[in-house]
Amino acid sequence: MSKVSPAKKIITLALILALPGFLYYLLVAEGKNRYKPLAIYGPKQVAATSHIVNGKAIPDTIYHTLTDFNLTDQNGRPVSFKTFDKKIFVVDFFYTHCPTLCNQVNANMDSLATAWAKNKMVTFVSVTVDPQRDSEPVLSNYAKQFKPSPNWLFLTGDTATIYTLARKGLLVDALQAGKDDFIYSNKLILIDSQKRIRGYYSGILTNDVSQLNDELKVLITEELRKDDKPLY
């Protein structure tokens, strides 16, 4: 067996020790972002306050945010903003007796929730647009087909709360068009810890789901930087 020279050992050790710092530098250097931040969706307003950048006062922006809501998960537990304190979450809409589209969207939610099951910063939420039929026991039975990880919640509640959350909060369609028909978005919606919309993705397109998975990583990096936590 050939021996590794002391010089090669030193070089290898130096590279290992330098790697975390180099990765951090790629993302952050001299206070500047080195990755493309995600967009913030919804109406915006110019605030009366400002912040200083390079000696210049820049007006602050007031972004669209969700308002608090009170719903219930498939296990009968209350869900509100407190549930998502300091968390990123992904939302979709469905109803249990819909055709194959809902199952297709939730199958993709299942794959994402499973992939992120060990990350306590991320939660997945599927909200029924037919709460009159989709009670807690119905949602619990529906969820069994996916064997969901604990980070995936199925929510129900009153129609007014759900439709207000969809239309005014998440800025997507949700309404009952007939006895058994509903108009609702098939989007997966990415929400940051400040309850701002950071992305819309088709729940039935593989490329969009893959993009969401990648942009979750970007948003986590953003959240960690905001809290001044190390990235390595």
Backbone bond lengths (Angstrom), bond angles and torsions (degrees), N, CA, C in turn:
res aa  C-N    CA-C-N  psi(-1)  N-CA   C-N-CA  omega(-1)  CA-C   N-CA-C  phi
1 M - - - 1.464 - - 1.523 109.06 -
2 S 1.320 116.30 129.04 1.465 120.57 -178.60 1.512 110.06 -74.02
3 K 1.344 115.10 144.17 1.454 120.53 -179.91 1.520 110.35 -90.46
4 V 1.332 115.82 144.69 1.458 121.31 176.46 1.523 107.84 -87.04
5 S 1.308 115.76 128.63 1.466 120.08 -177.52 1.519 110.81 -66.85
6 P 1.341 117.45 151.07 1.472 120.86 178.22 1.523 112.23 -55.80
7 A 1.338 117.53 -36.39 1.466 120.64 -179.16 1.521 110.79 -63.29
8 K 1.349 117.12 -42.63 1.457 120.47 179.12 1.522 111.22 -65.86
9 K 1.341 116.17 -36.80 1.459 119.62 178.00 1.517 110.99 -62.48
10 I 1.328 116.50 -42.34 1.461 121.36 -179.32 1.526 110.52 -64.96
11 I 1.354 115.80 -43.61 1.464 120.20 179.70 1.526 110.95 -62.36
12 T 1.355 115.67 -44.24 1.467 120.13 179.65 1.519 111.42 -61.75
13 L 1.343 116.27 -44.76 1.459 120.98 179.47 1.526 110.95 -62.51
14 A 1.325 116.61 -40.68 1.468 120.91 -179.80 1.523 111.15 -63.76
15 L 1.347 116.51 -39.69 1.465 120.28 178.95 1.513 111.43 -65.75
16 I 1.342 117.15 -40.09 1.465 121.30 179.52 1.523 110.42 -64.08
17 L 1.343 116.44 -43.44 1.452 120.73 -178.98 1.520 112.30 -69.87
18 A 1.323 116.35 -30.88 1.464 120.37 -176.85 1.519 112.81 -82.34
19 L 1.347 118.19 -20.89 1.462 121.47 -172.58 1.531 113.56 -58.70
20 P 1.359 120.16 -48.60 1.475 118.26 179.86 1.517 113.05 -58.74
21 G 1.329 116.68 -42.57 1.457 119.49 178.89 1.506 112.54 -64.80
22 F 1.334 116.51 -36.23 1.458 120.36 179.40 1.519 110.63 -67.44
23 L 1.333 117.46 -41.40 1.463 120.81 177.94 1.514 110.67 -63.75
24 Y 1.329 115.85 -40.84 1.465 118.90 178.22 1.527 110.32 -63.04
25 Y 1.330 116.71 -39.79 1.465 120.40 -179.57 1.526 111.19 -63.48
26 L 1.336 116.43 -35.43 1.462 119.70 179.54 1.528 111.12 -62.03
27 L 1.330 115.97 -32.70 1.463 119.95 -178.75 1.522 112.70 -90.57
28 V 1.325 115.92 -37.49 1.467 119.99 -175.73 1.525 109.33 -138.69
29 A 1.306 116.57 125.84 1.460 120.61 176.57 1.515 108.70 -147.60
30 E 1.313 115.61 125.72 1.456 121.74 179.41 1.531 111.86 53.05
31 G 1.338 115.23 38.05 1.461 119.05 176.28 1.508 114.48 76.76
32 K 1.329 119.36 8.55 1.460 121.50 -177.04 1.520 110.85 -108.48
33 N 1.340 116.51 142.38 1.463 121.24 175.24 1.514 110.09 -70.33
34 R 1.321 117.25 136.35 1.451 120.78 174.93 1.525 110.38 -118.57
35 Y 1.315 116.77 20.64 1.452 122.07 170.64 1.520 106.97 -134.51
36 K 1.310 116.17 158.29 1.456 120.70 -178.49 1.525 109.10 -82.15
37 P 1.333 118.27 116.67 1.465 119.68 179.94 1.523 110.75 -69.80
38 L 1.318 115.97 156.04 1.453 120.66 177.87 1.522 110.07 -75.36
39 A 1.326 115.15 151.64 1.464 120.56 177.60 1.524 109.72 -68.37
40 I 1.327 116.24 159.79 1.461 123.08 172.60 1.528 106.57 -116.02
41 Y 1.325 116.60 118.60 1.464 121.82 -171.50 1.525 111.72 -92.54
42 G 1.331 114.66 159.84 1.451 121.53 176.19 1.511 112.05 102.47
43 P 1.342 116.72 171.90 1.467 120.44 179.90 1.521 111.55 -63.65
44 K 1.337 114.97 148.68 1.461 121.15 -178.63 1.529 109.59 -127.11
45 Q 1.325 116.40 153.41 1.462 122.39 175.72 1.518 109.38 -131.88
46 V 1.330 116.00 149.30 1.458 120.86 174.73 1.522 108.04 -84.68
47 A 1.332 116.19 126.56 1.463 120.99 -178.06 1.525 111.04 -82.76
48 A 1.319 115.14 164.86 1.467 120.50 176.87 1.527 111.01 -77.87
49 T 1.319 116.50 -16.49 1.466 121.20 179.89 1.523 110.78 -91.79
50 S 1.322 116.01 169.93 1.466 120.62 179.92 1.526 109.82 -149.32
51 H 1.347 115.86 168.74 1.456 121.38 174.90 1.527 108.48 -132.41
52 I 1.317 116.26 160.97 1.459 121.46 -175.00 1.523 110.28 -99.11
53 V 1.332 116.51 127.22 1.461 122.91 174.85 1.525 107.80 -129.36
54 N 1.327 116.05 117.63 1.474 121.37 -179.22 1.527 111.93 52.98
55 G 1.325 114.02 40.37 1.456 118.98 176.73 1.516 115.25 82.58
56 K 1.325 117.71 0.31 1.469 120.90 -178.85 1.528 110.44 -112.66
57 A 1.318 115.86 142.17 1.467 121.34 178.07 1.534 109.22 -81.86
58 I 1.321 115.84 120.51 1.461 122.26 179.45 1.524 108.55 -111.01
59 P 1.343 118.49 123.14 1.472 120.09 179.84 1.531 111.84 -58.53
60 D 1.311 116.47 138.49 1.458 121.13 175.61 1.526 109.80 -73.80
61 T 1.331 115.34 157.73 1.456 121.21 179.05 1.523 109.96 -114.67
62 I 1.312 116.56 134.22 1.467 121.53 173.48 1.524 107.42 -96.56
63 Y 1.313 116.66 115.12 1.465 121.52 -176.54 1.528 111.28 -95.27
64 H 1.303 114.86 156.09 1.464 121.46 174.81 1.530 109.27 -63.79
65 T 1.318 116.54 133.01 1.463 121.71 177.22 1.527 109.78 -133.47
66 L 1.314 115.78 158.56 1.459 120.43 174.58 1.524 109.60 -71.71
67 T 1.316 116.16 150.56 1.456 120.36 170.35 1.530 108.59 -97.41
68 D 1.312 116.23 157.40 1.456 120.74 -175.00 1.534 110.92 -62.05
69 F 1.303 115.83 152.27 1.460 121.57 -179.79 1.519 108.81 -143.69
70 N 1.318 116.12 160.64 1.462 121.96 177.58 1.523 109.35 -127.28
71 L 1.320 116.17 109.73 1.456 122.87 177.99 1.525 108.54 -128.16
72 T 1.330 116.22 -177.35 1.462 121.10 -178.09 1.525 109.31 -133.39
73 D 1.336 117.02 139.68 1.459 118.88 -179.77 1.530 111.24 -87.27
74 Q 1.331 115.39 -179.55 1.465 121.22 -174.51 1.526 112.96 -66.53
75 N 1.331 116.21 -12.80 1.469 120.51 178.61 1.521 112.51 -104.46
76 G 1.356 116.09 10.19 1.451 120.07 177.35 1.516 114.82 82.87
77 R 1.320 118.04 8.52 1.463 120.92 -179.86 1.526 111.11 -88.08
78 P 1.333 118.22 139.13 1.468 120.66 178.66 1.528 111.21 -68.00
79 V 1.330 115.66 143.87 1.467 121.91 179.74 1.520 108.64 -130.51
80 S 1.320 116.34 128.07 1.462 122.49 178.30 1.523 107.93 -149.10
81 F 1.328 116.69 -168.75 1.462 119.89 178.20 1.524 111.41 -55.80
82 K 1.331 116.53 -33.42 1.468 120.24 -178.62 1.522 111.04 -58.98
83 T 1.329 116.86 -32.78 1.466 121.58 178.76 1.516 111.20 -62.17
84 F 1.344 116.25 -31.71 1.460 121.32 -174.78 1.527 112.48 -107.80
85 D 1.318 116.56 25.60 1.462 120.50 179.85 1.527 110.26 -60.37
86 K 1.333 116.15 122.58 1.468 123.70 179.61 1.523 112.20 60.53
87 K 1.327 117.14 26.28 1.464 120.88 -179.65 1.527 111.78 -117.24
88 I 1.314 115.12 153.55 1.459 123.93 167.30 1.524 106.25 -93.13
89 F 1.346 117.74 140.46 1.455 116.91 174.65 1.522 111.73 -141.57
90 V 1.328 114.45 155.11 1.464 123.49 -179.65 1.525 107.36 -116.67
91 V 1.340 116.60 130.59 1.465 122.11 -174.92 1.521 111.00 -118.25
92 D 1.331 116.56 141.18 1.464 120.49 166.29 1.524 108.51 -138.45
93 F 1.355 115.78 167.12 1.461 122.05 178.60 1.526 109.16 -118.92
94 F 1.333 116.57 150.34 1.461 121.68 -177.30 1.523 108.08 -164.51
95 Y 1.329 117.06 178.52 1.462 121.73 163.82 1.516 107.59 -148.45
96 T 1.316 117.54 149.49 1.461 120.85 -165.15 1.519 114.35 -69.53
97 H 1.332 117.93 -27.72 1.473 119.08 -177.21 1.530 112.28 -101.31
98 C 1.329 116.96 17.77 1.470 119.27 -179.87 1.527 110.33 -76.20
99 P 1.338 117.14 166.51 1.463 120.08 177.56 1.532 111.75 -64.42
100 T 1.302 116.30 -162.60 1.466 121.33 -171.04 1.522 113.65 -65.99
101 L 1.338 119.21 -20.10 1.460 121.47 -175.99 1.523 111.91 -57.25
102 C 1.317 117.87 -46.11 1.466 120.81 -178.60 1.523 111.41 -61.01
103 N 1.327 115.93 -42.96 1.458 118.99 179.81 1.524 111.44 -65.07
104 Q 1.331 116.77 -34.15 1.457 120.43 178.74 1.533 110.63 -66.18
105 V 1.344 115.29 -45.30 1.465 119.64 178.57 1.525 110.38 -63.20
106 N 1.328 116.57 -46.36 1.459 119.36 -177.86 1.520 113.03 -72.19
107 A 1.326 117.98 -22.99 1.466 120.02 172.57 1.525 109.46 -65.32
108 N 1.322 116.84 -37.81 1.464 120.23 176.88 1.529 110.93 -71.57
109 M 1.329 116.59 -36.71 1.468 119.37 173.94 1.530 110.08 -61.62
110 D 1.308 116.05 -39.35 1.463 121.16 179.47 1.519 111.08 -60.38
111 S 1.333 116.52 -45.28 1.473 119.54 -178.85 1.528 110.68 -64.76
112 L 1.343 116.63 -38.39 1.469 119.85 178.32 1.531 111.01 -68.35
113 A 1.327 116.21 -45.97 1.462 120.02 -179.07 1.522 111.15 -61.35
114 T 1.320 116.69 -38.83 1.465 120.78 178.22 1.522 110.72 -65.98
115 A 1.332 116.32 -42.58 1.464 120.78 -179.03 1.530 111.94 -64.26
116 W 1.349 116.66 -31.76 1.455 121.18 -176.48 1.530 112.52 -105.97
117 A 1.305 117.05 16.57 1.466 121.10 -173.75 1.525 113.44 -60.50
118 K 1.327 117.63 -29.82 1.465 120.56 -176.64 1.519 112.90 -90.53
119 N 1.323 117.21 -3.39 1.465 120.56 -179.75 1.523 109.25 -97.55
120 K 1.309 116.89 112.00 1.462 121.89 -175.24 1.522 113.21 -75.24
121 M 1.340 117.79 -4.69 1.453 120.95 179.07 1.527 112.46 -84.21
122 V 1.345 117.46 -12.51 1.464 120.78 -170.28 1.532 110.98 -122.17
123 T 1.352 115.71 133.16 1.460 122.45 176.48 1.526 109.40 -130.42
124 F 1.324 116.26 149.27 1.467 121.99 179.18 1.523 108.80 -117.89
125 V 1.345 115.68 139.46 1.457 121.32 -171.89 1.523 110.21 -135.48
126 S 1.325 116.98 123.53 1.461 122.53 174.44 1.524 108.14 -113.55
127 V 1.333 116.52 121.18 1.466 122.12 -173.62 1.523 109.17 -110.84
128 T 1.327 117.90 127.37 1.461 120.91 178.01 1.528 110.80 -74.39
129 V 1.330 116.47 141.74 1.467 121.07 173.68 1.530 110.48 -96.53
130 D 1.343 116.20 3.74 1.465 121.32 179.51 1.523 109.52 -127.66
131 P 1.346 117.25 64.07 1.465 119.68 -174.97 1.528 113.97 -65.89
132 Q 1.334 118.59 -20.72 1.465 120.16 179.61 1.526 111.04 -64.65
133 R 1.325 116.44 -33.54 1.472 120.11 176.55 1.527 111.87 -95.75
134 D 1.325 115.01 -36.99 1.458 119.36 -172.42 1.530 111.08 -88.61
135 S 1.323 114.67 76.83 1.463 121.48 177.08 1.531 108.68 -75.98
136 E 1.309 116.28 176.48 1.473 120.26 179.59 1.533 112.10 -58.28
137 P 1.355 119.46 -47.69 1.471 118.73 178.58 1.530 112.85 -61.80
138 V 1.343 117.17 -37.09 1.466 120.23 178.52 1.524 110.49 -64.07
139 L 1.329 117.18 -43.64 1.464 121.27 178.22 1.523 111.14 -64.39
140 S 1.329 116.19 -40.03 1.461 120.03 179.29 1.520 111.09 -61.79
141 N 1.340 116.12 -42.53 1.461 120.49 178.24 1.534 111.37 -67.09
142 Y 1.349 116.81 -40.36 1.461 121.52 178.29 1.525 110.91 -62.44
143 A 1.322 116.81 -40.67 1.463 121.23 -176.30 1.525 112.59 -65.65
144 K 1.321 117.09 -23.94 1.464 120.39 -176.09 1.521 112.49 -61.24
145 Q 1.338 117.13 -27.72 1.465 118.63 -179.19 1.525 111.67 -67.17
146 F 1.339 116.68 -22.37 1.465 120.44 -179.87 1.523 112.79 -99.10
147 K 1.340 117.19 -15.36 1.458 121.59 -173.61 1.530 109.10 48.92
148 P 1.339 117.45 59.46 1.461 120.97 -170.03 1.527 113.34 -65.80
149 S 1.325 115.17 146.30 1.455 120.78 173.58 1.530 108.08 -72.26
150 P 1.337 117.89 161.30 1.475 120.74 -176.05 1.526 114.42 -61.13
151 N 1.336 117.66 -16.22 1.467 120.02 -178.73 1.531 112.73 -87.89
152 W 1.341 117.07 10.98 1.469 120.82 179.10 1.523 108.93 -121.13
153 L 1.336 116.69 116.86 1.457 123.02 -178.35 1.523 111.13 -108.81
154 F 1.336 116.39 142.73 1.462 123.08 172.95 1.528 106.80 -111.00
155 L 1.343 117.32 121.62 1.452 120.41 -169.67 1.522 113.22 -114.63
156 T 1.333 114.91 145.47 1.451 122.56 173.16 1.525 108.43 -137.65
157 G 1.322 116.53 174.72 1.463 121.15 -177.88 1.512 108.85 168.02
158 D 1.335 116.64 -152.51 1.458 118.54 178.31 1.527 110.46 -88.26
159 T 1.318 115.96 152.24 1.462 121.91 -175.50 1.523 112.36 -58.80
160 A 1.327 116.95 -42.34 1.463 120.63 -177.65 1.526 111.19 -59.79
161 T 1.333 116.66 -43.98 1.470 120.35 -179.68 1.524 111.21 -64.78
162 I 1.327 116.34 -44.45 1.464 120.59 -176.64 1.523 111.24 -67.00
163 Y 1.315 117.00 -46.33 1.460 119.69 -177.67 1.531 111.80 -70.32
164 T 1.336 117.29 -32.57 1.463 120.04 175.13 1.522 110.52 -67.26
165 L 1.325 116.69 -41.34 1.464 121.17 176.74 1.526 110.52 -59.16
166 A 1.342 116.44 -43.59 1.461 120.64 -178.68 1.519 111.93 -67.43
167 R 1.339 116.39 -54.15 1.464 120.40 -171.13 1.525 113.17 -76.44
168 K 1.328 116.18 -48.95 1.469 119.55 -173.97 1.525 112.94 -91.53
169 G 1.314 116.22 -27.17 1.456 119.53 -179.50 1.516 112.74 -89.85
170 L 1.333 115.56 -58.11 1.464 121.30 -175.91 1.519 113.01 -92.59
171 L 1.331 117.04 -6.81 1.471 123.22 174.30 1.526 112.63 60.94
172 V 1.347 115.90 42.60 1.469 121.60 176.88 1.528 108.67 -131.34
173 D 1.339 116.01 167.08 1.464 121.41 -179.26 1.527 111.82 -76.48
174 A 1.313 115.72 143.86 1.463 122.23 170.16 1.518 107.67 -164.47
175 L 1.335 116.23 110.40 1.462 120.27 178.11 1.518 109.29 -162.00
176 Q 1.321 115.13 159.39 1.457 120.79 178.30 1.520 108.57 -92.87
177 A 1.336 116.05 122.79 1.467 121.42 -176.89 1.519 112.26 -95.85
178 G 1.314 117.17 -16.30 1.464 122.19 -178.92 1.505 108.78 -171.08
179 K 1.319 116.69 -174.02 1.456 119.99 -177.15 1.519 112.04 -57.71
180 D 1.322 116.72 -42.47 1.465 120.56 -177.11 1.522 112.69 -119.45
181 D 1.323 117.51 8.05 1.465 120.91 -176.04 1.530 111.11 -115.08
182 F 1.322 114.91 139.66 1.458 120.77 179.32 1.524 108.93 -133.65
183 I 1.312 115.06 142.47 1.458 121.26 172.50 1.517 106.62 -104.01
184 Y 1.300 116.64 119.93 1.459 120.54 -177.12 1.520 109.45 -154.79
185 S 1.308 116.26 159.24 1.460 121.56 -178.37 1.525 110.68 -80.19
186 N 1.337 115.98 142.46 1.467 119.88 173.62 1.532 111.33 -98.45
187 K 1.331 115.59 18.80 1.460 120.55 -178.95 1.536 111.60 -76.98
188 L 1.312 115.04 149.52 1.455 122.54 164.02 1.528 105.30 -97.69
189 I 1.321 117.12 129.38 1.456 121.29 -171.22 1.531 108.91 -118.42
190 L 1.324 116.14 125.05 1.466 122.34 -177.06 1.530 109.90 -94.63
191 I 1.331 116.75 125.96 1.462 123.47 -177.30 1.525 109.36 -121.17
192 D 1.338 116.80 133.01 1.462 119.28 179.43 1.530 111.08 -87.75
193 S 1.325 117.14 179.53 1.463 121.42 -174.87 1.520 112.55 -68.88
194 Q 1.344 117.46 -15.47 1.465 121.37 176.37 1.525 111.54 -92.57
195 K 1.344 116.29 9.39 1.472 123.89 177.90 1.527 112.17 66.78
196 R 1.344 115.99 34.27 1.461 121.77 176.32 1.524 109.50 -105.09
197 I 1.337 116.94 147.95 1.466 121.65 179.45 1.530 109.10 -79.21
198 R 1.337 116.50 125.00 1.461 119.77 -177.34 1.525 113.71 -116.08
199 G 1.331 118.07 -4.60 1.452 118.98 177.31 1.514 113.30 -179.01
200 Y 1.344 115.55 148.97 1.468 123.38 173.60 1.530 107.96 -121.33
201 Y 1.323 117.24 135.97 1.459 121.92 -176.78 1.527 108.82 -142.01
202 S 1.322 116.87 138.53 1.459 119.71 176.22 1.526 109.32 -65.82
203 G 1.319 115.39 129.84 1.457 119.48 -179.92 1.513 114.37 -77.27
204 I 1.351 116.72 -4.50 1.467 119.45 -178.31 1.528 112.87 -114.53
205 L 1.327 117.07 -1.85 1.465 120.09 -179.25 1.529 110.44 -104.79
206 T 1.323 116.13 124.25 1.466 121.18 -177.47 1.521 111.83 -58.26
207 N 1.324 117.25 -41.89 1.464 120.46 -178.94 1.526 111.67 -62.98
208 D 1.343 116.32 -39.41 1.463 119.63 178.99 1.523 111.23 -66.98
209 V 1.318 116.65 -40.71 1.466 120.53 179.65 1.527 109.69 -65.04
210 S 1.331 116.48 -39.77 1.468 120.87 176.83 1.530 110.71 -64.28
211 Q 1.330 116.33 -39.86 1.464 120.52 177.72 1.521 110.81 -63.39
212 L 1.325 116.73 -42.57 1.462 120.68 177.14 1.522 110.70 -59.63
213 N 1.310 116.94 -43.59 1.459 120.70 178.93 1.531 111.15 -58.76
214 D 1.338 116.22 -42.57 1.469 120.72 178.88 1.530 111.30 -68.04
215 E 1.331 116.11 -40.43 1.464 119.14 -176.07 1.528 112.35 -76.32
216 L 1.308 117.08 -18.91 1.458 119.65 169.27 1.528 110.05 -61.81
217 K 1.317 116.80 -39.45 1.469 121.17 178.75 1.520 110.55 -64.45
218 V 1.337 116.07 -41.53 1.467 120.34 178.71 1.524 110.17 -62.74
219 L 1.336 116.52 -44.26 1.457 120.45 -177.86 1.527 111.28 -67.16
220 I 1.317 117.33 -37.24 1.465 120.37 176.23 1.524 110.29 -62.14
221 T 1.342 116.59 -42.38 1.462 120.52 176.72 1.522 110.74 -59.35
222 E 1.317 116.00 -42.33 1.468 121.32 178.62 1.527 110.92 -62.16
223 E 1.333 116.11 -43.36 1.460 120.01 -179.17 1.531 110.72 -65.41
224 L 1.318 117.21 -40.40 1.457 120.95 179.67 1.524 111.29 -66.06
225 R 1.316 116.82 -40.69 1.461 120.56 178.34 1.518 110.74 -65.04
226 K 1.334 116.53 -38.90 1.460 121.36 -179.69 1.522 110.68 -61.26
227 D 1.327 116.40 -36.18 1.455 120.94 -179.37 1.517 112.39 -89.57
228 D 1.346 116.20 6.09 1.472 121.50 179.02 1.516 111.98 59.68
229 K 1.333 115.10 38.07 1.453 119.20 176.51 1.513 109.08 -96.67
230 P 1.325 118.36 147.90 1.471 119.50 178.56 1.498 110.74 -68.22
231 L 1.345 115.83 152.36 1.452 121.07 -179.33 1.507 112.61 -93.48
232 Y 1.324 117.77 3.76 1.462 119.49 -178.32 1.521 109.66 -141.78
